[in-house]
C-alpha cells in the first residue's frame, strides 16, 4: 500500500469496497468491506463483510522489501495435509505449515 489513499479510492470506485482504517498511524491496515456481502464463517474474528486487507509497505530495517502484491488466503481444515497434497499435484511449498496466533498457515504456489 505505497499510496493507500489512492488505492482505497480506486477499490471503492471500481468495486464498491468501503475502507476502514485500523491499527496504529505508523502501521495502518485498511479493511476493505463490501456492504451486504456475507462470507467466511460465523465464528471468525474478522467481520464477514471484509473482502480484502491492505497492509503498509514492509519496514526496510526488518529485511528485504516486499513489493506491493495480492495474497490470497483460504481457510482449510488441515494445512499440513493441503501442503502435502499441493506438492503431489506439482505445487511448491514456499513456507511450510507454521503455527501463528489462532491459526496454522502455509505459503504455496502453483506450477
N, C-alpha and C positions, 0 to 999 in steps of 0.2 A: 504494500500500500504506500508507494512512494508519494503519491498525491491522493491521499484519502478523500478529501472533499470532492475532487473531480471524479474519482472512481465511484463514490456513493451516489453522486448526482447522475452519472451515467447509468448505473444499475437501476436507480429509481425511475429515470425517464424511459429506459428500454423495457424493463421487466416489472416495474411497479413495486420493487423491493423498497421497504422503508428502513432506513438506518437507525440503529440505536447504539450510541457510543457508550461503552462500558470500560472499566479498568482505570488505570492511572493516566494523567495527562502525558506522562513520559512514554507510556506504552499502551496506547488505547487500542481496544478491539472494537470493530464495528460488527454488530449482529445485524444481518440483513433479513428482515421479516417480510413475508408475503401475507398481507391481511386476508383472512379467510382460509388459508392453507392449514391443513392439519396432517402433519407427517409424524414419523417416529413412533415412539411407544409412550403410553400414558405416564409411565413411571420415570421417564428420562429427566435429567436435571435441567436441560435447556428447553425453553419454550418450543412447542411443537410447530409454531409458525415460522421458525428460523430456517431459512433455506441456504444460507451461506454465512461465513465469518471471515472478515478481513483482519489481518494482523499487520502491525507495523513492520518495516524492514528490520532485518536482523542487526544486532549490535556488532559493528566491525571488531570491537575488542573481544567479542566472545568466540571468534573464529572466522572461517571463510564466510563471505557474504552469500546469502541465499537470494537469488533473483526473484522478482515477482513471478508467481505461478499459481495454478489451480491445484488443489489437493483434494481428492475425493475420499471421504471416509464412509465405510459401510459397517454396520453392526452385524456381527456374526456370533454364533453360539460358541465356537471353538477356534480361536485364532491360530493355534498350533496346527490343527487339522487342515484348516484352509491354506496355511502357508505350505504344508506338505503337498496338498492337492494341486496348488498353483504350480509348484515345481514339476509335478508329474505331468502337467499339461504344457510345459515349456516356459513357464513364468520364472522370474528370478526374485529371490528374497533379498531386498536391499538392507532391511533391518529385521532381524529375526523377532518373533513374538517376545515382547518385553512388558513387564508389569508397570503400570502407571496408576496414579490415584483413580480409583473407581472403574478401571478397565484394563484390558490387555491389548496391546497394539503391535502391529507389524507393518512394514512397508514393502509392498510387492510391485513388480512391473510385469506387464505382459510382453510377449515377443514382439 
